[in-house]
């Protein structure tokens, strides 16, 4: 995916090798064509204009160092584009009315990585999140949280498959430890809770009711 980022950026630089008309404030209100306008607040836009609005392909650079390279409709981010934060975070994907909407990839400067669906700037729908620690979650998201069905594989080899609510294992699921132990049953707030069965590597079998990770009966 990093290669796609680089290809997109190279493509944008090739497009902007052409000469652009430097616009005055008055011209920017009605201009149609390719132009460059420097805003009084320190922002700048270089790209396509239609009737004084950003329409088509263009690059917008904010005074804080953030940059957007992509498509516009009536002064708003719409269509495919790449947003680069001054912090080093990068998003590439679909936008709608200035928000991340649809499929996209978000790469944090920390090394964390998300690929999947967005809704109104939030990770919502199907996706995969990879932490820089090596942990990997694949499944459902809602408002940036693991929510619905999904699997989380930790870097140490442990694996959980099942239900999630607000980032916590809650509902029915299966937990496989890297030493071979297995638990199948109910979870609540990230703990073994409810009816479940634990199968140990030495043929231990505890089946019944669990409360807060403890076997009751």
C-alpha positions in Angstrom: 0.0 0.0 0.0 2.9 2.3 0.6 3.9 1.9 -3.0 0.4 3.2 -4.0 0.9 6.3 -1.8 4.2 7.0 -3.6 2.7 6.4 -7.1 -0.2 8.8 -6.3 2.2 11.5 -5.0 4.4 11.1 -8.1 1.3 11.4 -10.3 0.3 14.6 -8.6 3.7 16.2 -9.1 3.7 15.3 -12.8 0.2 17.0 -13.2 1.4 20.1 -11.4 4.5 20.5 -13.6 2.4 22.8 -15.7 2.2 26.5 -15.2 -0.7 27.8 -13.1 -2.1 31.2 -13.1 -1.5 33.0 -9.8 -4.9 34.4 -8.8 -5.7 37.7 -7.1 -8.5 37.7 -4.5 -10.9 39.2 -7.0 -10.0 36.6 -9.7 -10.4 33.7 -7.3 -14.1 34.5 -6.8 -15.1 33.7 -10.4 -12.1 31.9 -12.0 -12.4 28.8 -14.1 -9.3 26.9 -15.1 -6.0 25.9 -13.5 -4.9 28.4 -10.9 -2.9 29.0 -7.7 -4.3 31.1 -4.9 -2.6 32.0 -1.6 -5.0 32.7 1.2 -4.4 35.5 3.7 -4.4 32.9 6.6 -1.3 31.2 5.0 -3.1 28.4 3.2 -2.7 27.8 -0.5 -4.5 25.9 -3.2 -3.1 24.9 -6.6 -5.4 23.1 -9.0 -8.6 23.1 -10.9 -11.2 25.9 -10.4 -14.7 26.3 -11.7 -16.7 29.5 -11.1 -14.5 30.5 -8.2 -14.7 27.2 -6.4 -12.2 24.3 -6.1 -13.6 21.7 -8.5 -11.5 18.9 -10.0 -8.0 17.9 -9.0 -5.9 20.0 -6.7 -3.5 20.4 -3.8 -4.4 22.3 -0.7 -1.7 23.1 1.8 -2.7 24.5 5.3 -0.5 26.9 7.2 0.0 24.2 9.9 1.7 21.9 7.4 -1.2 19.6 6.6 -1.8 18.8 2.9 -4.5 17.3 0.7 -3.8 16.0 -2.8 -6.9 14.8 -4.6 -10.4 15.7 -6.0 -12.8 18.4 -5.1 -16.4 19.3 -5.6 -17.6 22.8 -4.7 -14.7 23.6 -2.3 -15.0 20.3 -0.5 -13.0 17.1 -0.5 -14.9 14.7 -2.7 -13.6 11.6 -4.4 -10.3 9.9 -4.2 -7.5 11.7 -2.4 -4.5 11.6 0.0 -4.4 13.6 3.2 -1.0 14.1 4.9 -0.8 15.5 8.4 2.2 17.5 9.6 2.5 14.8 12.3 3.4 12.2 9.6 0.0 10.4 9.5 -1.3 9.6 6.0 -4.8 8.7 4.7 -5.5 7.6 1.2 -8.9 6.7 0.0 -12.4 8.1 -0.6 -13.8 11.4 0.7 -17.3 12.8 0.8 -18.1 16.4 1.9 -14.7 16.8 3.6 -14.9 13.5 5.5 -13.4 10.1 5.1 -16.2 8.0 3.6 -15.9 4.6 1.9 -12.8 2.5 1.5 -9.5 3.9 2.7 -6.1 3.3 4.3 -4.8 5.2 7.3 -1.2 4.9 8.3 0.0 6.5 11.5 3.5 7.8 12.1 3.7 5.3 15.0 3.5 2.5 12.5 -0.1 1.5 13.2 -2.1 0.8 10.1 -5.8 0.5 9.2 -7.3 -0.6 5.9 -11.1 -0.8 5.5 -14.3 1.2 5.5 -14.9 4.7 6.9 -18.1 6.6 7.7 -18.1 10.3 8.6 -14.3 10.2 9.4 -14.7 7.1 11.7 -13.6 3.5 11.1 -17.0 1.9 10.6 -17.7 -1.3 8.7 -15.3 -4.1 7.7 -11.6 -3.5 8.2 -8.2 -4.6 9.4 -6.2 -2.8 12.0 -2.5 -3.7 12.5 -0.6 -2.4 15.5 3.1 -1.7 15.4 3.4 -4.3 18.1 2.3 -7.0 15.6 -1.2 -7.5 16.9 -3.8 -7.8 14.1 -7.6 -7.3 14.3 -9.9 -8.2 11.3 -13.6 -7.7 11.5 -16.3 -5.2 12.2 -15.8 -1.6 13.4 -18.2 1.0 14.7 -17.1 4.6 15.4 -13.4 3.6 15.6 -14.1 0.7 18.0 -14.0 -3.0 17.5 -17.7 -3.8 17.5 -19.6 -6.8 16.0 -17.8 -9.9 14.8 -14.0 -10.1 14.5 -10.8 -11.8 15.3 -7.8 -10.5 17.2 -4.5 -12.2 16.9 -1.8 -11.0 19.3 1.8 -10.9 18.4 2.5 -13.7 21.0 0.2 -16.1 19.1 -2.9 -15.9 21.2 -6.1 -15.7 19.2 -9.7 -14.5 19.9 -12.6 -15.0 17.5 -16.1 -13.8 18.3 -18.2 -10.9 19.4 -17.1 -7.4 20.3 -18.8 -4.4 21.9 -17.0 -1.1 22.2 -13.5 -2.6 21.9 -14.2 -5.3 24.5 -14.8 -9.1 24.0 -18.5 -9.3 24.9 -20.8 -12.1 23.7 -19.9 -15.5 22.3 -16.4 -16.3 21.3 -13.4 -18.6 21.3 -10.0 -17.9 22.9 -7.0 -19.9 21.9 -3.8 -19.4 24.0 -0.4 -19.9 22.4 0.3 -22.8 24.9 -2.7 -24.8 23.5 -5.4 -24.0 26.1 -8.8 -23.2 24.6 -11.9 -21.5 26.0 -15.2 -21.5 24.1 -18.2 -19.7 25.5 -19.5 -16.4 26.8 -17.4 -13.2 27.4 -18.3 -9.9 29.1 -16.0 -6.8 29.2 -13.0 -8.8 28.1 -13.4 -11.5 30.7 -14.6 -15.1 30.7 -18.2 -14.6 31.9 -21.3 -16.8 31.6 -21.5 -20.3 30.2 -18.3 -21.7 28.8 -15.9 -24.6 28.4 -12.2 -24.5 29.1 -10.0 -27.3 27.6 -6.5 -27.4 28.9 -3.4 -28.9 27.2 -3.3 -31.6 29.8 -6.9 -32.7 29.2 -8.4 -30.5 31.9 -12.1 -29.8 31.2 -14.0 -27.1 33.1 -17.5 -26.6 31.7 -20.1 -24.5 33.4 -20.5 -21.0 34.7 -17.7 -18.4 34.7 -17.6 -15.0 36.4 -14.9 -12.4 35.8 -12.4 -15.0 34.5 -13.1 -17.4 37.4 -14.8 -20.8 37.1 -17.8 -20.9 39.5 -19.5 -24.3 38.8 
